[in-house]
Each structure stands twice: as C-alpha cells, then as structure tokens.
C-alpha cells in the first residue's frame, strides 16, 4: 500500500474524497450548498502547496522549493494564490453544471483553457515501468527566484480537468446530497449509487437529522 504524503503541521488537512484531483481541488472551499459560513482551505500560498502535496500532485522536494520561492516573492505568491482560486471557481462552475445535468458555459471553458496552455507547455512523457508516464518539467526559464515556477501546483490540476472532460462518463459527476456541503465527486460505483462525498461525515449527519425529525414527530 502506498503511504500518504507527509503533511506539515501548519497545513490544513484536505478532503480528498472527490475521486479526481480537479474535483478534490474544487472541494477546497466547503459549505457551498447551505447557510453555514463558507470554509476556505486556501488562505495562503502555502495551503495551495499543501493541497498539491497531500493529493500527490507535488513531491516533497518540489513543495519545499515552492515554499522557498514564495517566501522570496510574497507579492507574486499572493497573485498566484488568487489565480489558483480563480481556477478553482472555474472548475466548480464547469463540473457543478455537469453534476446538475447542464452544459458548462463557454466563458468557463475559456478559463480552463487559459490554464491548460501553460500547463501543457510543461508536460513531458517519460518511460516508466511497463509503459510511459506523464511528468512535469519545471524549467528554470520562467521560474524566477527560487528556481521553480509558482504556478507549478496548477499544472496537474488543469490537466486532470482536461482528462475528466475528455475521458470520463460525465454523467457520473455528482454533488454531495447534504443540504450544506456542496462537494463534488466522481461516482465510480457500479450501480451509480453514490450520494455523499463521504458517508462517514455527510451521510451520518443526514441519518442523525432524519432520526431527530422522526423522534420530534413522535414516530
């Protein structure tokens, strides 16, 4: 079994129940669906790096170099965080529309395409065990101080969204059935029965609420 990436004590713990990297990234903003306050998990550039590392989109060495680069260029890191949040909201608009049975609008697809262009410029094929694998070339030419581009965490996220749109059964993109959560996921169950982002959290909460309603009604 592959060990989970190590987490810095300062990083928030990210929910990775979406089943696909790009949907996990969308889910870094919680409580979209209901009256509870929004729960923002990307408050600093370090949080973006933490998400990418916990999800396997970065290795530990890249994460360390990115944090060093961000400390050397605080305004650039803040701008990159804003760009990451903008991509997240574009992806939410695209996949949220699909989860609702609607077609994404061209403006949102254009937003994804704008991030795909720099991402694919860094995509490289490498020989792996028994085949080939996709790698990312963080060339120093556009890296600036720190030796690694600050948009490095966004490349695999944009690529993941492209792959999902091109290769997946998009009718399997769903939204958590909780009336507060709003997390998105890819339903890979054989009978398309997935209802919750996580049955242990939102599923249990729903069961508790139903039980309380039945008790209040005297059932």
Biotite code that builds the C-alpha atoms (Angstrom):
import biotite.structure as struc

atoms = struc.array([
    struc.Atom([0.000, 0.000, 0.000], chain_id="A", res_id=1, res_name="UNK", atom_name="CA", element="C"),
    struc.Atom([1.327, 3.457, -0.954], chain_id="A", res_id=2, res_name="UNK", atom_name="CA", element="C"),
    struc.Atom([1.939, 5.709, 2.020], chain_id="A", res_id=3, res_name="UNK", atom_name="CA", element="C"),
    struc.Atom([0.121, 9.028, 2.123], chain_id="A", res_id=4, res_name="UNK", atom_name="CA", element="C"),
    struc.Atom([2.333, 12.083, 1.547], chain_id="A", res_id=5, res_name="UNK", atom_name="CA", element="C"),
    struc.Atom([3.663, 13.615, 4.728], chain_id="A", res_id=6, res_name="UNK", atom_name="CA", element="C"),
    struc.Atom([1.879, 16.734, 5.966], chain_id="A", res_id=7, res_name="UNK", atom_name="CA", element="C"),
    struc.Atom([3.384, 19.796, 7.574], chain_id="A", res_id=8, res_name="UNK", atom_name="CA", element="C"),
    struc.Atom([1.945, 20.556, 10.993], chain_id="A", res_id=9, res_name="UNK", atom_name="CA", element="C"),
    struc.Atom([0.951, 24.007, 9.711], chain_id="A", res_id=10, res_name="UNK", atom_name="CA", element="C"),
    struc.Atom([-1.075, 22.656, 6.775], chain_id="A", res_id=11, res_name="UNK", atom_name="CA", element="C"),
    struc.Atom([-4.824, 22.113, 6.927], chain_id="A", res_id=12, res_name="UNK", atom_name="CA", element="C"),
    struc.Atom([-5.937, 18.546, 6.240], chain_id="A", res_id=13, res_name="UNK", atom_name="CA", element="C"),
    struc.Atom([-7.607, 18.452, 2.842], chain_id="A", res_id=14, res_name="UNK", atom_name="CA", element="C"),
    struc.Atom([-10.596, 16.303, 1.969], chain_id="A", res_id=15, res_name="UNK", atom_name="CA", element="C"),
    struc.Atom([-9.650, 14.038, -0.946], chain_id="A", res_id=16, res_name="UNK", atom_name="CA", element="C"),
    struc.Atom([-12.953, 12.219, -1.408], chain_id="A", res_id=17, res_name="UNK", atom_name="CA", element="C"),
    struc.Atom([-13.721, 13.662, -4.844], chain_id="A", res_id=18, res_name="UNK", atom_name="CA", element="C"),
    struc.Atom([-12.078, 10.763, -6.628], chain_id="A", res_id=19, res_name="UNK", atom_name="CA", element="C"),
    struc.Atom([-10.253, 13.004, -9.125], chain_id="A", res_id=20, res_name="UNK", atom_name="CA", element="C"),
    struc.Atom([-7.590, 15.637, -8.489], chain_id="A", res_id=21, res_name="UNK", atom_name="CA", element="C"),
    struc.Atom([-9.521, 18.500, -10.078], chain_id="A", res_id=22, res_name="UNK", atom_name="CA", element="C"),
    struc.Atom([-12.647, 17.741, -8.019], chain_id="A", res_id=23, res_name="UNK", atom_name="CA", element="C"),
    struc.Atom([-10.617, 17.485, -4.828], chain_id="A", res_id=24, res_name="UNK", atom_name="CA", element="C"),
    struc.Atom([-9.295, 20.942, -5.696], chain_id="A", res_id=25, res_name="UNK", atom_name="CA", element="C"),
    struc.Atom([-12.831, 22.283, -6.167], chain_id="A", res_id=26, res_name="UNK", atom_name="CA", element="C"),
    struc.Atom([-13.615, 20.912, -2.713], chain_id="A", res_id=27, res_name="UNK", atom_name="CA", element="C"),
    struc.Atom([-11.039, 23.144, -1.028], chain_id="A", res_id=28, res_name="UNK", atom_name="CA", element="C"),
    struc.Atom([-13.986, 25.509, -0.460], chain_id="A", res_id=29, res_name="UNK", atom_name="CA", element="C"),
    struc.Atom([-16.541, 23.896, 1.823], chain_id="A", res_id=30, res_name="UNK", atom_name="CA", element="C"),
    struc.Atom([-20.182, 24.550, 2.753], chain_id="A", res_id=31, res_name="UNK", atom_name="CA", element="C"),
    struc.Atom([-21.085, 25.853, -0.720], chain_id="A", res_id=32, res_name="UNK", atom_name="CA", element="C"),
    struc.Atom([-24.615, 24.461, -0.662], chain_id="A", res_id=33, res_name="UNK", atom_name="CA", element="C"),
    struc.Atom([-26.164, 25.804, 2.505], chain_id="A", res_id=34, res_name="UNK", atom_name="CA", element="C"),
    struc.Atom([-26.472, 28.536, 5.093], chain_id="A", res_id=35, res_name="UNK", atom_name="CA", element="C"),
    struc.Atom([-23.300, 27.678, 7.008], chain_id="A", res_id=36, res_name="UNK", atom_name="CA", element="C"),
    struc.Atom([-20.304, 30.033, 6.531], chain_id="A", res_id=37, res_name="UNK", atom_name="CA", element="C"),
    struc.Atom([-18.031, 29.084, 3.652], chain_id="A", res_id=38, res_name="UNK", atom_name="CA", element="C"),
    struc.Atom([-14.993, 27.099, 4.734], chain_id="A", res_id=39, res_name="UNK", atom_name="CA", element="C"),
    struc.Atom([-11.936, 28.321, 2.814], chain_id="A", res_id=40, res_name="UNK", atom_name="CA", element="C"),
    struc.Atom([-8.965, 25.953, 2.874], chain_id="A", res_id=41, res_name="UNK", atom_name="CA", element="C"),
    struc.Atom([-6.722, 28.004, 0.584], chain_id="A", res_id=42, res_name="UNK", atom_name="CA", element="C"),
    struc.Atom([-5.932, 31.023, 2.713], chain_id="A", res_id=43, res_name="UNK", atom_name="CA", element="C"),
    struc.Atom([-2.208, 31.205, 1.901], chain_id="A", res_id=44, res_name="UNK", atom_name="CA", element="C"),
    struc.Atom([0.028, 30.128, -0.944], chain_id="A", res_id=45, res_name="UNK", atom_name="CA", element="C"),
    struc.Atom([1.460, 27.536, 1.464], chain_id="A", res_id=46, res_name="UNK", atom_name="CA", element="C"),
    struc.Atom([-2.016, 25.988, 1.633], chain_id="A", res_id=47, res_name="UNK", atom_name="CA", element="C"),
    struc.Atom([-2.034, 25.574, -2.152], chain_id="A", res_id=48, res_name="UNK", atom_name="CA", element="C"),
    struc.Atom([1.316, 23.801, -1.926], chain_id="A", res_id=49, res_name="UNK", atom_name="CA", element="C"),
    struc.Atom([-0.008, 21.678, 0.937], chain_id="A", res_id=50, res_name="UNK", atom_name="CA", element="C"),
    struc.Atom([-3.032, 20.608, -1.087], chain_id="A", res_id=51, res_name="UNK", atom_name="CA", element="C"),
    struc.Atom([-0.877, 19.670, -4.072], chain_id="A", res_id=52, res_name="UNK", atom_name="CA", element="C"),
    struc.Atom([1.467, 17.671, -1.864], chain_id="A", res_id=53, res_name="UNK", atom_name="CA", element="C"),
    struc.Atom([-1.258, 15.864, 0.081], chain_id="A", res_id=54, res_name="UNK", atom_name="CA", element="C"),
    struc.Atom([-3.034, 14.954, -3.162], chain_id="A", res_id=55, res_name="UNK", atom_name="CA", element="C"),
    struc.Atom([0.158, 13.626, -4.742], chain_id="A", res_id=56, res_name="UNK", atom_name="CA", element="C"),
    struc.Atom([0.420, 16.374, -7.352], chain_id="A", res_id=57, res_name="UNK", atom_name="CA", element="C"),
    struc.Atom([3.782, 17.501, -5.912], chain_id="A", res_id=58, res_name="UNK", atom_name="CA", element="C"),
    struc.Atom([6.594, 15.655, -4.204], chain_id="A", res_id=59, res_name="UNK", atom_name="CA", element="C"),
    struc.Atom([8.246, 16.850, -1.019], chain_id="A", res_id=60, res_name="UNK", atom_name="CA", element="C"),
    struc.Atom([11.231, 18.396, -2.767], chain_id="A", res_id=61, res_name="UNK", atom_name="CA", element="C"),
    struc.Atom([9.044, 20.450, -5.099], chain_id="A", res_id=62, res_name="UNK", atom_name="CA", element="C"),
    struc.Atom([6.887, 21.574, -2.183], chain_id="A", res_id=63, res_name="UNK", atom_name="CA", element="C"),
    struc.Atom([9.946, 22.773, -0.273], chain_id="A", res_id=64, res_name="UNK", atom_name="CA", element="C"),
    struc.Atom([11.303, 24.654, -3.306], chain_id="A", res_id=65, res_name="UNK", atom_name="CA", element="C"),
    struc.Atom([7.930, 26.291, -3.939], chain_id="A", res_id=66, res_name="UNK", atom_name="CA", element="C"),
    struc.Atom([7.689, 27.481, -0.345], chain_id="A", res_id=67, res_name="UNK", atom_name="CA", element="C"),
    struc.Atom([11.171, 28.941, -0.609], chain_id="A", res_id=68, res_name="UNK", atom_name="CA", element="C"),
    struc.Atom([10.240, 30.674, -3.868], chain_id="A", res_id=69, res_name="UNK", atom_name="CA", element="C"),
    struc.Atom([7.066, 32.062, -2.287], chain_id="A", res_id=70, res_name="UNK", atom_name="CA", element="C"),
    struc.Atom([8.971, 33.453, 0.688], chain_id="A", res_id=71, res_name="UNK", atom_name="CA", element="C"),
    struc.Atom([11.349, 35.169, -1.732], chain_id="A", res_id=72, res_name="UNK", atom_name="CA", element="C"),
    struc.Atom([8.481, 36.690, -3.764], chain_id="A", res_id=73, res_name="UNK", atom_name="CA", element="C"),
    struc.Atom([5.483, 37.400, -1.490], chain_id="A", res_id=74, res_name="UNK", atom_name="CA", element="C"),
    struc.Atom([3.534, 39.599, -3.981], chain_id="A", res_id=75, res_name="UNK", atom_name="CA", element="C"),
    struc.Atom([3.958, 37.002, -6.740], chain_id="A", res_id=76, res_name="UNK", atom_name="CA", element="C"),
    struc.Atom([2.863, 34.222, -4.366], chain_id="A", res_id=77, res_name="UNK", atom_name="CA", element="C"),
    struc.Atom([-0.252, 36.193, -3.374], chain_id="A", res_id=78, res_name="UNK", atom_name="CA", element="C"),
    struc.Atom([-1.086, 36.768, -7.038], chain_id="A", res_id=79, res_name="UNK", atom_name="CA", element="C"),
    struc.Atom([-0.638, 33.067, -7.757], chain_id="A", res_id=80, res_name="UNK", atom_name="CA", element="C"),
    struc.Atom([-2.955, 32.135, -4.902], chain_id="A", res_id=81, res_name="UNK", atom_name="CA", element="C"),
    struc.Atom([-5.602, 34.445, -6.398], chain_id="A", res_id=82, res_name="UNK", atom_name="CA", element="C"),
    struc.Atom([-5.064, 32.765, -9.775], chain_id="A", res_id=83, res_name="UNK", atom_name="CA", element="C"),
    struc.Atom([-5.456, 29.340, -8.168], chain_id="A", res_id=84, res_name="UNK", atom_name="CA", element="C"),
    struc.Atom([-8.719, 30.354, -6.510], chain_id="A", res_id=85, res_name="UNK", atom_name="CA", element="C"),
    struc.Atom([-9.956, 31.706, -9.846], chain_id="A", res_id=86, res_name="UNK", atom_name="CA", element="C"),
    struc.Atom([-9.181, 28.347, -11.489], chain_id="A", res_id=87, res_name="UNK", atom_name="CA", element="C"),
    struc.Atom([-10.959, 26.548, -8.663], chain_id="A", res_id=88, res_name="UNK", atom_name="CA", element="C"),
    struc.Atom([-14.112, 28.586, -9.217], chain_id="A", res_id=89, res_name="UNK", atom_name="CA", element="C"),
    struc.Atom([-13.958, 27.974, -12.982], chain_id="A", res_id=90, res_name="UNK", atom_name="CA", element="C"),
    struc.Atom([-13.717, 24.237, -12.316], chain_id="A", res_id=91, res_name="UNK", atom_name="CA", element="C"),
    struc.Atom([-16.598, 24.422, -9.855], chain_id="A", res_id=92, res_name="UNK", atom_name="CA", element="C"),
    struc.Atom([-18.713, 26.178, -12.463], chain_id="A", res_id=93, res_name="UNK", atom_name="CA", element="C"),
    struc.Atom([-17.860, 23.564, -15.112], chain_id="A", res_id=94, res_name="UNK", atom_name="CA", element="C"),
    struc.Atom([-18.308, 20.436, -13.040], chain_id="A", res_id=95, res_name="UNK", atom_name="CA", element="C"),
    struc.Atom([-21.115, 21.848, -10.923], chain_id="A", res_id=96, res_name="UNK", atom_name="CA", element="C"),
    struc.Atom([-23.054, 22.436, -14.138], chain_id="A", res_id=97, res_name="UNK", atom_name="CA", element="C"),
    struc.Atom([-22.377, 18.867, -15.263], chain_id="A", res_id=98, res_name="UNK", atom_name="CA", element="C"),
    struc.Atom([-23.454, 17.494, -11.872], chain_id="A", res_id=99, res_name="UNK", atom_name="CA", element="C"),
    struc.Atom([-26.746, 19.341, -12.310], chain_id="A", res_id=100, res_name="UNK", atom_name="CA", element="C"),
    struc.Atom([-27.226, 17.929, -15.807], chain_id="A", res_id=101, res_name="UNK", atom_name="CA", element="C"),
    struc.Atom([-26.367, 21.180, -17.565], chain_id="A", res_id=102, res_name="UNK", atom_name="CA", element="C"),
    struc.Atom([-23.752, 22.193, -20.104], chain_id="A", res_id=103, res_name="UNK", atom_name="CA", element="C"),
    struc.Atom([-20.841, 24.379, -18.935], chain_id="A", res_id=104, res_name="UNK", atom_name="CA", element="C"),
    struc.Atom([-20.767, 27.850, -20.447], chain_id="A", res_id=105, res_name="UNK", atom_name="CA", element="C"),
    struc.Atom([-18.054, 28.867, -22.903], chain_id="A", res_id=106, res_name="UNK", atom_name="CA", element="C"),
    struc.Atom([-16.653, 31.511, -20.546], chain_id="A", res_id=107, res_name="UNK", atom_name="CA", element="C"),
    struc.Atom([-15.744, 28.855, -18.003], chain_id="A", res_id=108, res_name="UNK", atom_name="CA", element="C"),
    struc.Atom([-14.223, 26.559, -20.619], chain_id="A", res_id=109, res_name="UNK", atom_name="CA", element="C"),
    struc.Atom([-12.144, 29.514, -21.793], chain_id="A", res_id=110, res_name="UNK", atom_name="CA", element="C"),
    struc.Atom([-10.936, 29.998, -18.216], chain_id="A", res_id=111, res_name="UNK", atom_name="CA", element="C"),
    struc.Atom([-9.802, 26.376, -18.077], chain_id="A", res_id=112, res_name="UNK", atom_name="CA", element="C"),
    struc.Atom([-8.127, 26.665, -21.483], chain_id="A", res_id=113, res_name="UNK", atom_name="CA", element="C"),
    struc.Atom([-6.186, 29.681, -20.228], chain_id="A", res_id=114, res_name="UNK", atom_name="CA", element="C"),
    struc.Atom([-4.610, 27.480, -17.533], chain_id="A", res_id=115, res_name="UNK", atom_name="CA", element="C"),
    struc.Atom([-4.158, 24.481, -19.819], chain_id="A", res_id=116, res_name="UNK", atom_name="CA", element="C"),
    struc.Atom([-1.858, 26.413, -22.154], chain_id="A", res_id=117, res_name="UNK", atom_name="CA", element="C"),
    struc.Atom([0.976, 26.953, -19.622], chain_id="A", res_id=118, res_name="UNK", atom_name="CA", element="C"),
    struc.Atom([0.358, 23.554, -18.030], chain_id="A", res_id=119, res_name="UNK", atom_name="CA", element="C"),
    struc.Atom([0.706, 21.562, -21.250], chain_id="A", res_id=120, res_name="UNK", atom_name="CA", element="C"),
    struc.Atom([3.821, 23.538, -22.168], chain_id="A", res_id=121, res_name="UNK", atom_name="CA", element="C"),
    struc.Atom([5.482, 21.800, -19.208], chain_id="A", res_id=122, res_name="UNK", atom_name="CA", element="C"),
    struc.Atom([4.032, 18.306, -19.772], chain_id="A", res_id=123, res_name="UNK", atom_name="CA", element="C"),
    struc.Atom([6.546, 15.617, -20.680], chain_id="A", res_id=124, res_name="UNK", atom_name="CA", element="C"),
    struc.Atom([6.280, 11.893, -21.373], chain_id="A", res_id=125, res_name="UNK", atom_name="CA", element="C"),
    struc.Atom([8.754, 9.668, -19.561], chain_id="A", res_id=126, res_name="UNK", atom_name="CA", element="C"),
    struc.Atom([9.400, 5.957, -19.769], chain_id="A", res_id=127, res_name="UNK", atom_name="CA", element="C"),
    struc.Atom([8.096, 4.113, -16.728], chain_id="A", res_id=128, res_name="UNK", atom_name="CA", element="C"),
    struc.Atom([7.765, 0.513, -15.585], chain_id="A", res_id=129, res_name="UNK", atom_name="CA", element="C"),
    struc.Atom([5.993, -1.280, -18.399], chain_id="A", res_id=130, res_name="UNK", atom_name="CA", element="C"),
    struc.Atom([4.921, 1.893, -20.201], chain_id="A", res_id=131, res_name="UNK", atom_name="CA", element="C"),
    struc.Atom([5.029, 5.664, -20.124], chain_id="A", res_id=132, res_name="UNK", atom_name="CA", element="C"),
    struc.Atom([4.055, 8.265, -17.575], chain_id="A", res_id=133, res_name="UNK", atom_name="CA", element="C"),
    struc.Atom([3.346, 11.996, -17.584], chain_id="A", res_id=134, res_name="UNK", atom_name="CA", element="C"),
    struc.Atom([5.855, 14.224, -15.820], chain_id="A", res_id=135, res_name="UNK", atom_name="CA", element="C"),
    struc.Atom([6.170, 17.980, -15.362], chain_id="A", res_id=136, res_name="UNK", atom_name="CA", element="C"),
    struc.Atom([9.235, 19.961, -16.410], chain_id="A", res_id=137, res_name="UNK", atom_name="CA", element="C"),
    struc.Atom([9.602, 22.930, -14.072], chain_id="A", res_id=138, res_name="UNK", atom_name="CA", element="C"),
    struc.Atom([12.077, 24.670, -16.360], chain_id="A", res_id=139, res_name="UNK", atom_name="CA", element="C"),
    struc.Atom([14.031, 27.481, -14.650], chain_id="A", res_id=140, res_name="UNK", atom_name="CA", element="C"),
    struc.Atom([13.490, 29.871, -17.574], chain_id="A", res_id=141, res_name="UNK", atom_name="CA", element="C"),
    struc.Atom([10.143, 31.043, -16.164], chain_id="A", res_id=142, res_name="UNK", atom_name="CA", element="C"),
    struc.Atom([10.860, 30.256, -12.542], chain_id="A", res_id=143, res_name="UNK", atom_name="CA", element="C"),
    struc.Atom([12.321, 33.475, -11.199], chain_id="A", res_id=144, res_name="UNK", atom_name="CA", element="C"),
    struc.Atom([13.798, 33.496, -7.697], chain_id="A", res_id=145, res_name="UNK", atom_name="CA", element="C"),
    struc.Atom([13.621, 30.089, -6.080], chain_id="A", res_id=146, res_name="UNK", atom_name="CA", element="C"),
    struc.Atom([14.183, 28.120, -9.275], chain_id="A", res_id=147, res_name="UNK", atom_name="CA", element="C"),
    struc.Atom([10.653, 26.745, -9.743], chain_id="A", res_id=148, res_name="UNK", atom_name="CA", element="C"),
    struc.Atom([7.548, 28.394, -11.291], chain_id="A", res_id=149, res_name="UNK", atom_name="CA", element="C"),
    struc.Atom([4.964, 29.373, -8.714], chain_id="A", res_id=150, res_name="UNK", atom_name="CA", element="C"),
    struc.Atom([2.184, 28.028, -10.946], chain_id="A", res_id=151, res_name="UNK", atom_name="CA", element="C"),
    struc.Atom([3.640, 24.505, -10.749], chain_id="A", res_id=152, res_name="UNK", atom_name="CA", element="C"),
    struc.Atom([0.784, 23.256, -8.465], chain_id="A", res_id=153, res_name="UNK", atom_name="CA", element="C"),
    struc.Atom([-1.802, 24.274, -11.073], chain_id="A", res_id=154, res_name="UNK", atom_name="CA", element="C"),
    struc.Atom([-0.436, 22.213, -13.970], chain_id="A", res_id=155, res_name="UNK", atom_name="CA", element="C"),
    struc.Atom([-1.647, 18.760, -12.887], chain_id="A", res_id=156, res_name="UNK", atom_name="CA", element="C"),
    struc.Atom([-4.952, 20.225, -11.691], chain_id="A", res_id=157, res_name="UNK", atom_name="CA", element="C"),
    struc.Atom([-5.710, 21.749, -15.097], chain_id="A", res_id=158, res_name="UNK", atom_name="CA", element="C"),
    struc.Atom([-4.572, 18.546, -16.808], chain_id="A", res_id=159, res_name="UNK", atom_name="CA", element="C"),
    struc.Atom([-6.819, 16.483, -14.516], chain_id="A", res_id=160, res_name="UNK", atom_name="CA", element="C"),
    struc.Atom([-9.812, 18.620, -15.509], chain_id="A", res_id=161, res_name="UNK", atom_name="CA", element="C"),
    struc.Atom([-8.995, 18.166, -19.199], chain_id="A", res_id=162, res_name="UNK", atom_name="CA", element="C"),
    struc.Atom([-8.726, 14.400, -18.786], chain_id="A", res_id=163, res_name="UNK", atom_name="CA", element="C"),
    struc.Atom([-12.004, 14.226, -16.882], chain_id="A", res_id=164, res_name="UNK", atom_name="CA", element="C"),
    struc.Atom([-13.829, 16.180, -19.591], chain_id="A", res_id=165, res_name="UNK", atom_name="CA", element="C"),
    struc.Atom([-12.311, 14.135, -22.412], chain_id="A", res_id=166, res_name="UNK", atom_name="CA", element="C"),
    struc.Atom([-12.274, 10.632, -20.996], chain_id="A", res_id=167, res_name="UNK", atom_name="CA", element="C"),
    struc.Atom([-14.835, 10.188, -18.215], chain_id="A", res_id=168, res_name="UNK", atom_name="CA", element="C"),
    struc.Atom([-18.540, 9.419, -18.246], chain_id="A", res_id=169, res_name="UNK", atom_name="CA", element="C"),
    struc.Atom([-19.579, 12.915, -17.229], chain_id="A", res_id=170, res_name="UNK", atom_name="CA", element="C"),
    struc.Atom([-22.984, 11.726, -16.077], chain_id="A", res_id=171, res_name="UNK", atom_name="CA", element="C"),
    struc.Atom([-21.071, 10.258, -13.118], chain_id="A", res_id=172, res_name="UNK", atom_name="CA", element="C"),
    struc.Atom([-20.021, 13.695, -11.825], chain_id="A", res_id=173, res_name="UNK", atom_name="CA", element="C"),
    struc.Atom([-22.199, 14.278, -8.784], chain_id="A", res_id=174, res_name="UNK", atom_name="CA", element="C"),
    struc.Atom([-22.740, 16.642, -5.889], chain_id="A", res_id=175, res_name="UNK", atom_name="CA", element="C"),
    struc.Atom([-22.966, 15.597, -2.261], chain_id="A", res_id=176, res_name="UNK", atom_name="CA", element="C"),
    struc.Atom([-26.570, 15.087, -1.160], chain_id="A", res_id=177, res_name="UNK", atom_name="CA", element="C"),
    struc.Atom([-26.068, 17.143, 2.001], chain_id="A", res_id=178, res_name="UNK", atom_name="CA", element="C"),
    struc.Atom([-28.033, 20.383, 2.046], chain_id="A", res_id=179, res_name="UNK", atom_name="CA", element="C"),
    struc.Atom([-24.946, 22.292, 3.232], chain_id="A", res_id=180, res_name="UNK", atom_name="CA", element="C"),
    struc.Atom([-21.873, 20.555, 1.797], chain_id="A", res_id=181, res_name="UNK", atom_name="CA", element="C"),
    struc.Atom([-21.726, 21.085, -1.974], chain_id="A", res_id=182, res_name="UNK", atom_name="CA", element="C"),
    struc.Atom([-18.645, 18.892, -2.527], chain_id="A", res_id=183, res_name="UNK", atom_name="CA", element="C"),
    struc.Atom([-18.341, 17.322, -5.979], chain_id="A", res_id=184, res_name="UNK", atom_name="CA", element="C"),
    struc.Atom([-17.246, 13.763, -6.714], chain_id="A", res_id=185, res_name="UNK", atom_name="CA", element="C"),
    struc.Atom([-16.915, 11.192, -9.487], chain_id="A", res_id=186, res_name="UNK", atom_name="CA", element="C"),
    struc.Atom([-19.286, 8.301, -8.825], chain_id="A", res_id=187, res_name="UNK", atom_name="CA", element="C"),
    struc.Atom([-17.433, 5.088, -9.666], chain_id="A", res_id=188, res_name="UNK", atom_name="CA", element="C"),
    struc.Atom([-19.948, 2.718, -8.065], chain_id="A", res_id=189, res_name="UNK", atom_name="CA", element="C"),
    struc.Atom([-21.244, 0.005, -10.350], chain_id="A", res_id=190, res_name="UNK", atom_name="CA", element="C"),
    struc.Atom([-24.899, 0.954, -9.877], chain_id="A", res_id=191, res_name="UNK", atom_name="CA", element="C"),
    struc.Atom([-24.356, 4.747, -9.693], chain_id="A", res_id=192, res_name="UNK", atom_name="CA", element="C"),
    struc.Atom([-25.486, 4.751, -6.069], chain_id="A", res_id=193, res_name="UNK", atom_name="CA", element="C"),
    struc.Atom([-23.061, 7.244, -4.554], chain_id="A", res_id=194, res_name="UNK", atom_name="CA", element="C"),
    struc.Atom([-24.906, 10.037, -2.780], chain_id="A", res_id=195, res_name="UNK", atom_name="CA", element="C"),
    struc.Atom([-22.428, 11.555, -0.335], chain_id="A", res_id=196, res_name="UNK", atom_name="CA", element="C"),
    struc.Atom([-18.943, 12.974, -0.543], chain_id="A", res_id=197, res_name="UNK", atom_name="CA", element="C"),
    struc.Atom([-18.196, 10.800, 2.490], chain_id="A", res_id=198, res_name="UNK", atom_name="CA", element="C"),
    struc.Atom([-20.793, 8.535, 4.076], chain_id="A", res_id=199, res_name="UNK", atom_name="CA", element="C"),
    struc.Atom([-18.941, 8.746, 7.403], chain_id="A", res_id=200, res_name="UNK", atom_name="CA", element="C"),
    struc.Atom([-19.436, 12.520, 7.525], chain_id="A", res_id=201, res_name="UNK", atom_name="CA", element="C"),
    struc.Atom([-22.309, 13.887, 5.439], chain_id="A", res_id=202, res_name="UNK", atom_name="CA", element="C"),
    struc.Atom([-24.082, 10.525, 5.280], chain_id="A", res_id=203, res_name="UNK", atom_name="CA", element="C"),
    struc.Atom([-24.002, 10.108, 9.051], chain_id="A", res_id=204, res_name="UNK", atom_name="CA", element="C"),
    struc.Atom([-25.122, 13.695, 9.612], chain_id="A", res_id=205, res_name="UNK", atom_name="CA", element="C"),
    struc.Atom([-28.111, 13.150, 7.344], chain_id="A", res_id=206, res_name="UNK", atom_name="CA", element="C"),
    struc.Atom([-29.057, 9.961, 9.198], chain_id="A", res_id=207, res_name="UNK", atom_name="CA", element="C"),
    struc.Atom([-28.819, 11.782, 12.543], chain_id="A", res_id=208, res_name="UNK", atom_name="CA", element="C"),
    struc.Atom([-31.054, 14.603, 11.250], chain_id="A", res_id=209, res_name="UNK", atom_name="CA", element="C"),
    struc.Atom([-33.633, 12.104, 9.960], chain_id="A", res_id=210, res_name="UNK", atom_name="CA", element="C"),
    struc.Atom([-33.614, 10.296, 13.293], chain_id="A", res_id=211, res_name="UNK", atom_name="CA", element="C"),
    struc.Atom([-34.115, 13.539, 15.194], chain_id="A", res_id=212, res_name="UNK", atom_name="CA", element="C"),
    struc.Atom([-37.015, 14.524, 12.951], chain_id="A", res_id=213, res_name="UNK", atom_name="CA", element="C"),
    struc.Atom([-38.684, 11.146, 13.494], chain_id="A", res_id=214, res_name="UNK", atom_name="CA", element="C"),
    struc.Atom([-38.233, 11.499, 17.274], chain_id="A", res_id=215, res_name="UNK", atom_name="CA", element="C"),
    struc.Atom([-39.670, 15.013, 17.181], chain_id="A", res_id=216, res_name="UNK", atom_name="CA", element="C"),
    struc.Atom([-42.653, 13.740, 15.215], chain_id="A", res_id=217, res_name="UNK", atom_name="CA", element="C"),
    struc.Atom([-43.209, 11.006, 17.782], chain_id="A", res_id=218, res_name="UNK", atom_name="CA", element="C"),
    struc.Atom([-42.501, 8.109, 15.417], chain_id="A", res_id=219, res_name="UNK", atom_name="CA", element="C"),
])
